[in-house]
Amino acid sequence: MLPTFIGVRHHSPACARLVAATIKRLRPAYVLVEGPADVNDRLNELLLGHDLPIAIFSSYRDRDRVHTAWTPLCEYSPEWVALTAGREVGADVRLIDLPSWHPALAGRRNRYADAEQRYADAVERLCQTFAVDNVDALWDHLFESADVVDGFRDQLFESAEPDEAGDPLDGLSERLASYFDVVRGDSDAGRADTVREAYLADWVCAAVAAAGDRPVVVVTGGFHRPALVRLVAQRLAEQERTGRAHAGPEQADVPGSGWPEVPGLPEDAHGGSYLVPYSFRRMDSFDGYQAGMPSPGYYQRLWEDGPAGATADTIAAVVGRLRERRQVVSTADLIVARAMVTGLARLRGHRSPTRTDLLDGLVSALVSEPMDVPPPWTGRASRAGRGRPMPGTHPVVTEMVTVLAGDRVGRLHPDTPAPPLVHDATAEVERYGLADPGDVHLDLTVERDRNRSRILHRLRVLAIPGFGRRSGPSTGVDPVLTEHWTCAGTELRLPALIEAGAYGATLIDAAAAVLEERVGQAGGAIDELAAVLFDTALCGVGELSARVLDAITTAIGTVSDVGQLGRVIATVLDLWRHDRLLGTAHSPTLGAVIVAVVARVLWLLEGVPGRAVGADLPRLAAIVATRDAFVHADVALGLDRSAAIAVMSRVARDNAVSPDLRGAGFGFCWSLGGPDLLRDPLWRDVTRTVRGVATPALLGDWLAGLFALARERVLAGEQAVLDVLDEILAAMTEHDFLLALPALRQAFGFFPPREQEMIAQQLLARRGLSTPGQSLLPAEIDDAVLRRGRELEARVDGLLDGAGLLDGAGLLDGENGAPA
């Protein structure tokens, strides 16, 4: 007996009803369902009695590849209905697709990704034929609508007839078959689909052999149905011609017979499948999900209550949500909304509204002003990415999409097995008092708090929700001895932990695997490698550091971005210095990295080409980090301070390089140099050097470099730099001052607010004023606004002066000529 193939669209209530009706009518021996075959020995676990939606989460990891994928299931998923309805009628239920990590599914994070998206030309033609915007509206129009007008339907389904047994769904299976035949067309499937379909066919043939004269029902994505029908018919015909029937699964002890072998994991790989709670939000195509139906909350209502009930419930829910958001929606608006939805449905040939009728009608009734961005379910939006709302989407539309998405979150049965990581993480969180919501303050000089910090960082690296770091050590050279975290309960934690279980059985193993994966993904990106190195220290994953350091050392010689190298110095120097907290006690390997990166930075700085406009802040930060390496580690690491000063001295004298770099070279030498430096004319009279760059185009950027490297010496009053600057700025014309102002503001930004106030106080004291220094601190006004204001004042003054309304003291009084 030939099997009964049901091609479905994933998460379609209409397809789910067809599957349930077919299984109930045929009472088959086997129900075969598209899904990961490696879960077959755990079907009892899958059918424990969970609150849907849930998903089968599958993972794979080896040294070269990490792959994760989901097989989501909700109450109206045809696959779920096939499993449950098959069990109810006593059928042997099997999942028959390749495991999610198999190379044929590589790159596919969602097993139920819609094939229609890959064959857009056929779908586009159908959309034009039926005058709809996109595949979602087309599907509703043809299948989810309770009563599609025959005249429209017959354009595609001229030969559709009800099932012989009087199918209550009015020939839905034939119409679905016709639709998927058109979508698949004559196109050749890719190699991945060919491999999958051959494997699916193996299962079908095995079930047919085992079933004898009893029916077999096969439920797969509709895209695969045409190929499976052809493949299975060819194989069965060949078996009949040769007289060699496919061995049934009861003969599984015979080599080459029985159920198809489920591919196992390679020896050096780790992976498996677990159940995870899922949510409607994750399933919604408006949120980026690439399979099945959008608006899962709406289709749940459609599944439970039918078209009329789903329409009424959804309108009420949208109006209720808008009123909760303090949007004015009157009873009259509600009446208009119902009328618009019903009218659009009838105009489009639907006796009951479809989802698109509902959305379009609500927009017409509740949005009174023009919309800058099209709704995400319309053609222009949804064809460009399955309808993710774009920036600028009308707030009412956003709320409507949210209501139709639904807020249902699945829950696993308490007896559901979980990967070891879930148990290990739960135990660690409870052991260290991190399970309760609230703020956590850690003293990193205390061993227990250091351990708590490492637990929290491992959770952070694994992206487990509910643990947020507010402050603590960062990639810098200033020691931070405390950390502040916020812990919060969230229903998203369990699924995240289950999914993170793909990386290891314990928190430290899983975190190490994630960090190792980041090393591979970073390639030669030295910034990312430095960040990974810092995270390995924070997580207490010492054994990974050697590999990260090797990768950094290899990358150093290829990096020409001084800013990137500076961030590496800051990170590695921090780890090298603060061994007591992070366990990196003056590591020789870290020291070797510091020496190599410092040498690379100095070499690059001496060859920086050309003059740039504006201060290069990342480069200045790199020079600061390089200077700090000499301050904190030159003796221990054997860094040559004299050679570095010689390099930066040449940079400081080179008029061909950017002024900020010249200023930084000057500040580098000034901050590191000893008595010998003062024998050099450039530093013997610093104020003379400052006067040499006192032009509006150079001064601010040069000072940015100087202040970044030597602000402490400037503030200490050495060689009266601030006094000289006061004289230079006071002598500038207003035009020159306004031209120099933006760069000057940036330069003085290197002084923290307290030091800025000290400078202001000194300036006032020079003028014999006792006004508080705070009064001179810069206002939060954009430089361009200030410049335009001063230019406007100058023009007004010019007009007044030309009219004889100003004298030397200002505006004249109109009656007696005295200053006003």
LUMLUM-941777 format. One record per residue (C-alpha): residue in three letters; x, y, z. Coordinates in steps of 0.5 Angstrom, whole numbers, plus 500, padded with zeros to 3 digits. Last residue first. Example, Ala and Ser with C-alpha at 12.3 -4.5 7.8 and 13.67 -1.06 7.14 Angstrom:
// LUMLUM-941777
SER527498514ALA525491516
// end
This chain:
// LUMLUM-941777
ALA546706555PRO552709554ALA551717554GLY548720547ASN543724551GLU537722548GLY538715544ASP543712550LEU549710546LEU551702546GLY558700548ALA564704552GLY568705545ASP562708542LEU556705539LEU550708536GLY553711530ALA549707525GLY556704522ASP557702530LEU550699530LEU551695524GLY558692526ASP555691533VAL550686530ARG555683526ALA559681532GLU554679536LEU552674530GLU559671530ARG559670537GLY552666537ARG555662531ARG561660535LEU557658541VAL552654537ALA558651533ASP562650540ASP556646543ILE554648549GLU554644556ALA558650559PRO565650560LEU568651567LEU569658569SER564659575GLN567653578GLY573657579PRO570661585THR570668584SER576671588LEU579676582GLY586678582ARG587677575ARG592671576ALA588669582LEU582668576LEU587664572GLN589659578GLN582658580ALA580656573ILE586651573MET584648580GLU576647577GLN579644571GLU583639576ARG576637579PRO573636573PRO578631570PHE583634565PHE583630559GLY578635557PHE582641556ALA585638550GLN578637547ARG576644549LEU582647546ALA580643539PRO573646539LEU576653541ALA581654536LEU577657530LEU573661536PHE580664538ASP582666532HIS576670530GLU576673537THR583675536MET588672540ALA592675545ALA589673551LEU589666548ILE597666548GLU598669555ASP593664558LEU597659555VAL604662557ASP601662564LEU598654564VAL605652561ALA609655567GLN615651567GLU613646572GLY606648574ALA604642578LEU598642573VAL603641567ARG607636570GLU600632572ARG597633565ALA603630561LEU601624557ALA594626555PHE595633556LEU601634551GLY597630546ALA591634547LEU596641547TRP598639540ASP591639537GLY589645541LEU595649538LEU595647531ALA590651527PRO589657532THR597658532ALA601658538VAL605652536GLY612655537ARG609659544VAL609652547THR616650545ARG618656548THR614655554VAL618648555ASP625651556ARG630646557TRP625641554LEU627642546PRO634645548ASP636638550ARG640638557LEU633638561LEU632631558ASP639628562PRO635630569GLY630624568GLY625624562LEU619620563SER613625563TRP617630559CYS619625554PHE612622553GLY609629553PHE613631547GLY611625543ALA604626545GLY605634543ARG608631536LEU602626535ASP597631536PRO600636531SER600631526VAL607629523ALA611633518ASN613638523ASP618632526ARG621634533ALA616631537VAL616624533ARG624625534SER623625541MET618620541VAL624615538ALA629617543ILE625617549ALA623610547ALA631608546SER632611553ARG627607556ASP629600554LEU624595557GLY627590561LEU621587563ALA622588571VAL625594570ASP621597565ALA614595568HIS610600571VAL612607568PHE615604562ALA608600561ASP605606563ARG608610557THR606605552ALA599605555VAL599613554ILE601612547ALA596607546ALA591612549LEU593618544ARG592613538PRO585612540LEU584619541ASP587621534ALA586629535GLY584633529VAL586634522ALA591629520ARG599630518GLY602625513PRO605618515VAL606615521GLY613612521GLU616613528LEU609611531LEU609604528TRP616602531LEU614605538VAL607601537ARG611595535ALA616595540VAL611596546VAL607590543ALA613585543VAL615588550ILE608587553VAL607580550ALA613578553GLY611580560LEU604576559THR608570558PRO613572564SER607572568HIS608577573ALA603574578THR597573573GLY592570579LEU586575577LEU586579584ARG593578587ASP596579580HIS594586578ARG600588575TRP601583569LEU593583568ASP593590567LEU599590563VAL595585558THR589590558ALA592596557ILE598594552VAL592590548ARG588597548GLY594600545LEU595595540GLN588597537GLY590604537VAL596603533ASP593600528SER598597524VAL597590526THR600584522GLY606583527ILE602583533ALA597577531THR602571532THR603574539ILE596575540ALA594568538ASP600565542LEU597569548VAL590566547ARG593559547ALA596560553SER591564557LEU586558556GLU589554562GLY587560567VAL580560566GLY578564572CYS573567569LEU576574570ALA582572567THR579568561ASP575575560PHE581579560LEU584574555VAL578574551ALA578582550ALA585582548LEU583577543GLU578581540ASP582587540ILE588583536ALA583581531GLY588576527GLY582571527ALA577573532GLN572567531GLY577562533VAL579566540ARG571567541GLU570559540GLU576558546LEU572563550VAL566559549ALA569553551ALA572556557ALA565558559ALA562551558ASP568548562ILE568553568LEU560553568THR560545568ALA557540563GLY560543557TYR559548551ALA552545548GLY550546555ALA549553553GLU542552550ILE540549557LEU542555561ALA539559556PRO532556556LEU533556564ARG534563564LEU529566560GLU524565566THR527571569GLY530572576ALA534578577CYS541579580THR545586579TRP552586580HIS557591583GLU565589583THR570592588LEU578592587VAL579596581PRO586597579ASP588603574VAL591600568GLY586599564THR581593561SER576593566PRO575591573GLY568593576SER561596575ARG554595573ARG555587571GLY548584570PHE546577572GLY539575570PRO540573563ILE545567561ALA550570556LEU555564557VAL560570558ARG556573563LEU555566567ARG562565567HIS563572569LEU558571575ILE561565577ARG568568577SER565574581ARG563569587ASN570566587ARG573573588ASP568574593ARG570568597GLU577570596VAL576577599THR581582595LEU575582590ASP570586595LEU564584592HIS557588592VAL551584589ASP544587588GLY538584588PRO534578586ASP536571590ALA540566587LEU547569588GLY548566595TYR555563593ARG552555593GLU546557590VAL549560584GLU554554584ALA548549585THR544552579ALA550552574ASP552545576HIS545543575VAL543546568LEU550545566PRO549537566PRO544537561ALA536537563PRO532531563THR524533563ASP521530570PRO518537572HIS515538565LEU517544561ARG514551561GLY513555554VAL512562554ARG506566551ASP506573550GLY503574544ALA505576537LEU498578535VAL499583541THR506585539VAL504587532MET498591534GLU503595539THR508596534VAL502599529VAL500603534PRO507606535HIS508607528THR514604525GLY520609525PRO525604525MET523598521PRO518592524ARG521586521GLY517583516ARG520577513GLY526580511ALA525585505ARG519581502SER515583509ALA516591508ARG514593501GLY509587501THR505589507TRP506585514PRO511590517PRO507596516PRO509601511VAL514607515ASP512614514MET505613516PRO500618515GLU495620521SER489617523VAL491610525LEU486607529ALA480605524SER485604518VAL490600522LEU485596525GLY482594518ASP489592515LEU491588521LEU485584521ASP484583514THR492581514ARG490576519THR484573515PRO477575516SER471570515ARG467570509HIS473572505GLY473575498ARG477580499LEU472586499ARG468581504ALA474581509LEU476588508GLY468590510THR469585516VAL475589518MET473596517ALA466594521ARG470591527ALA475597527VAL469602526ILE465599532LEU472600536ASP473607534ALA466609536THR467605543SER473610544VAL480609543VAL485614547GLN492611548ARG494611555ARG498605554GLU493601557ARG488603552LEU492601547ARG493594550GLY485593551VAL484596544VAL489590541ALA486585546ALA479586544ILE480586536THR484580537ASP479576541ALA473578536THR478576530ALA480569533GLY473568535ALA471569528PRO476565525GLY476559529ASP477559537GLU483555539TRP487554533LEU485561530ARG487564537GLN493560537TYR494563530TYR493570533GLY499569538PRO503566533SER504573529PRO508570523MET507563521GLY512558519ALA519559519GLN525565519TYR524568526GLY526575525ASP522578531PHE516579526SER517572524ASP514570531MET517564534ARG522567539ARG516572541PHE511566542SER516563547TYR520557548PRO522552553VAL528548552LEU528540550TYR535537549SER539534543GLY546532543GLY553535542HIS560533543ALA565532537ASP572528537GLU569521536PRO564524530LEU557524533GLY552519530PRO548518524VAL541515525GLU541508521PRO535507517TRP530503520GLY531495518SER535492514GLY543493511PRO545488516VAL540483519ASP538485526ALA533490524GLN529485521GLU523487525PRO525494522GLY522492515ALA526489510HIS525493503ALA522488498ARG527484493GLY522482488THR526486482ARG520489479GLU517490486GLN523493489GLU524498483ALA517500484LEU517501491ARG524505490GLN521509484ALA514511488VAL518513494LEU523517491ARG517521487VAL512522493LEU519524497ALA521529492PRO514532491ARG513532499HIS519536500PHE517543499GLY511541503GLY515540510THR514533512VAL508529515VAL508522513VAL502517514VAL503510513PRO497505512ARG496498514ASP497492509GLY504491511ALA506496516ALA513494516ALA515494509VAL512501508ALA515503515ALA522502512CYS520505505VAL518511509TRP525511513ASP529511507ALA525516503LEU527521509TYR534520508ALA534521500GLU530527502ARG535530507VAL541528502THR537532496ASP536538501ALA543539502ARG545538495GLY540544493ALA534542490ASP533542482SER527546480ASP522543476GLY516546480ARG517546488VAL512552489VAL507549484ASP508542487PHE507545494TYR501549492SER498543488ALA499538494LEU496543499ARG490543494GLU489536494SER490536502LEU485541503GLY480537499ASP474540503LEU476540510PRO471535512ASP474530508GLY468526505ALA472519505GLU473520497ASP477526499PRO474533496GLU476534489ALA481539487SER482539479GLU482547478PHE486548484LEU490554482GLN485559479ASP480555482ARG481558489PHE479565486GLY472563483ASP471558489VAL471564494VAL475562500ASP471560506ALA475559513SER481563511GLU487559513PHE488556506LEU488560500HIS488567503ASP492565509TRP497563505LEU497568500ALA498573506ASP504570509VAL507569502ASN507576500ASP502582498VAL496579495ALA493580488PHE491572487THR495571481GLN501577483CYS502573489LEU502566486ARG508569481GLU512572487VAL511565490ALA514562484ASP520567484ALA521566491TYR524559491ARG528560497GLN523563501GLU518558500ALA523553503ASP520556510ALA525555515TYR523549520ARG530546522ASN532553524ARG539554525ARG541552518GLY548553517ALA549546516LEU543542515ALA546537510PRO553537515HIS549534520TRP548538527SER540538526PRO540530526LEU537527519ASP530527519ILE525521520LEU522523527ARG518516529VAL511515531ASP508507532ALA501508531GLY496507537VAL491512535GLU492517541ARG500516539GLY499518532ALA495524534THR500527539LEU506526534ALA502528528VAL499534532TRP506536534GLU509536527PRO503540524SER504545529TYR498548532GLU500547540CYS507549539LEU513546537PRO520549535THR526545532TRP532549534ALA539549531THR546550534HIS553549530VAL560549532ARG565547528ASP573546527ARG575544534ASP568540535ARG562542537TYR554540535SER548542538SER541541538PHE535544542ILE528541541ALA523546542ILE517548547PRO511552546LEU507549549ASP506547556HIS509540557GLY506534558LEU511528557LEU511528550LEU518530548GLU520525554ASN516519551LEU519521545ARG526520547ASP529514543ASN527518537VAL531524539ASP536522534ALA531522528PRO531530528GLY524532525GLU520531519VAL514526522LEU513519520VAL506516523TYR506509523ALA501503523PRO495508521ARG489510524LEU486512517ARG481517519LYS484520526ILE490520522THR487524517ALA483529521ALA489530526VAL494532520LEU488536516ARG487540523ALA495541523CYS495544516ALA490549517PRO493551524SER499552520HIS506552524HIS510549519ARG507549512VAL505542511GLY506536506ILE501530508PHE504524504THR499518505PRO504512504LEU503507498MET500500500
// end
